[in-house]
Amino acid sequence: MKLFNLDSPLMQALNKVADLLWLNMLTLILCLPIVTAGASLTAMNYMALKIVRNEECYITRGFFKSFKENFRQATLIWLIIVVLFVILAADFLVMRGGGDTTFGMIMWVGVAAAAILLTMTVTFVFPVLARFENTIFRTIKNAFMISLMQFPKTILIIAAYFAPVILFFLFPQIMPLCIMFGLSLPAWLAAKLYNKFFKKLENRVMAENPPQEMNDGAEDERIFRDELDPVLSDKNVTQ
């Protein structure tokens, strides 16, 4: 039957579901040591974009390829993120009793704004790291700039990542689904949203940097080398 042909829409959809399931399992397992969570999330976003682009890929091999390539930077970025969120959480706890004063309200607004901006940056920092080679500082800066330039999509991506958590508290019986797809499915949806924007950035930089100036290793598919800021400021790639 054509319905069960390997090239049929049904089989392709089932293959994609299986890929997302296995990708989610790998991500969860590699997140368990906590310190490796950054590299695990980077590898997940690397594979999610490949799935969205329908590129031929082997989930396990591609996942660990990205995990290994980005381990050092991803771990440092992850530790920076954790420290910043801990500081913001501590600020909220300290200010909890003094929010009635004008100064207290200003501080509340300031910390809340910082938490929102940090969350927006985190939304893109691992996809940016997975795809673009750069320094840690510029990776974070570029992720922040992209989150602002893609603001409506950033909000949708954040909502996608929080949705499994909210649904779990509302309907605890869906916990198995959250375990199976709670990270990979939002990452896949996010990749569908930022894919077109990333392609524009990639094409722009590839045009400005001949292949011989890119990474020498054919296995490393990341592009950009210690640049991107001028590209992000270009009006032609803001959509």
N, C-alpha and C positions, 0 to 999 in steps of 0.2 A: 504493500500500500504506500502511495506517495506521502501519506500523512506521517509515516514513520521513516521516510527517507532522511538520510543524514543532512541533506541540504534544505529540508522542509522548515518552515517557520516554527513549527512545534518543536522539532528536535533542536533547532538553534536556540530557542528560548529555554529548553530544558538544560542544554549545555551551559548556557549563561547562568542559570540558577545553580547548577552544580559547581561552576567556577566560583560564584559568589559565596556559596556555602563553604567550600574548602578554603577560600581566601579568608573568610571570617574566622575559621578555626585556627589557621596559621597565625593570624593577627592576635587572637586571644591568647594562644599558647605563648607566643613571644612577648606579649605584654605582661605576663604573669611575674617575671622577675622584676617588674617595675622599672628598673634602670634601663632596660632594653626597649621600653615602650616607644620611645621616639623613633628608633630605627624600624620597629615593627609597623608603626603608623605610616612612616615614609614608604616602606615597601608596599603596604596596602594601597596607598594612593598611586604608587607607580603602576601597580597591576590594574587598579580600577580604571585608570586612563587608557591602558592598553585594551581592556575589555570594551570600553566605550568606543574606541576607534576600530574595533573589530580586527585588531592586529593579531597575527598568529603568535600564540604565547603558551608557555607551559607554566601554570600557576606556581608550582613549587620552585622550579628552577629560577623563574623570573623574580619571585619574592625574595629568595635568599641572595640573588645577585644584587638587587637593590639594597637589601639589608646589610650586606657586607660592604658595598661601596660607600654607603652613607652613614655607617655606624658611628664613626667618631663625631661628625658634625651633628647628626641627629640626636645623639646622646647629650652633647653639650647644650644644644637648643632645648631639648626636653628638660634638662636640669634648670636652665634659665627660666623656662615657663613655670615649672613647679615652684621655684623660689618666688617668682613674682606673684603667683596666685596665693601662696602662703602669706606673703607680706600684705596683700590686699585683704585677705580673710582676717588677718590679725588686726588690720586697721578697722575693719567693720566691727570686730568684737570690742575694740578699745572705745570706739565712738558710739557704741550701742546705748550707753547711758547718757550721752551728751548731745543727743540729736535735737533737743528742744530749743537750743540757743541758735542765734543767727550764724555764728561761727561754726557751730556743729552741723547745721544744715548745709553750709557751703562745703564743709569737709565731706559730708555724705555724698553730695553731688559730684565732687571731684573724684572721690574714690570709685563711685559707681561708673562715672565716665571712663576712668582708667580701666576698670574691669571690662567694660563693653569693648573698648578699643583693643585690649589684650585678647579678648575672645575672638574678635574679628581677625586679628593678625594670626592667631593660632589656626583659624579656619583654613588659611592659605599657606602657612609656613611649611607644612610637610609636603603638600603637592608641589610647591615651588622647589623645595630641596630635592624632591624625587626627580624632577625634570630638568632643573637648571643648575649648572655648576657655578658656585660662587663662594665668597667668604661667608662666615656666619653672620656678621653684621649686616652685609648687604642682602643676604637671604631673608633675614627678619625685616629689614627695611622694605625690600621689594614686596614681601608678603603683605605688609601693612599698606603700601601704596595700592596694590592690586585690590585689597579688601575695600578700600575707599572708592576706587574707580568702578568697581563692580558691586556697589553697595546693595542694590536690590537683590542681586543673586547671593551676596554674602549672607543676607538675612535668611533667605530660603535655605541655604546650606546649613546655617546654624540650626534652623528649625528642623531640618532633616536629621541632624545628629542628636538633637534633644528628643525627637519624637519617640524613639524606642523606650527611652527612660520614662517619659510621661505615660506612654501607653502601658508600660509594665506596672506602674503604680495604680493606674486606673483599672487595668485588667490583668491581674497577676497570672492568670491562666495562660497568657501568651508568652510566658518566660522562655519556653523552648524556642520559639521563633526569634526572640531577642538574642538568645545565645547563638542561633544559627546565622542570623543576618543583621544583628544589631549594629555592626560596624561597617561591614562591606557594602551593604545596601545603601546606606547614606553616602558612603564614599563614591559609589557608582553614580548615584544621583548627582552628587556634587561635581563629579567629572563631566557629566553630561552638560552641566551648567557652565563650567569654565573651559570646556574643551575648545570652543571656537575662539575665545580670547587668547588662550595659550597658543593656538595655532598661528594667530596673527603675530604674536610676539616671536615665535620660533621662525616664521618665514622672514620677518624683518631682520632678525639678527643673522640668520643663515645667509641672507642676501648681502649683508655688510661684512660677513666673515667667511671667506672662501673655505672649503672643506679642509685644506691643508693647515689652516690656522685653528681648526677645532681640535678636540681631544685626539691624541695619537692612537689611543686604544679603541679599536672598533667596537669592543664590547660595551663601552661606556656611552650610552645614548644621550646623556645630559649635554645641554648646550649652554652658552654664555660663559664667559670667563672673566670674572671680576668686573662686570658691567651690567647694564640694563636700565639704570635710572633714566638716561636720555630717551630710551625707547618707551618707557612708561609715561613719560611726559608728552609723547607725541599724540596729537589729537586723533590720528588715524587708527589708533589701536585702543581707544577708550571704550568701545562697545563690545 
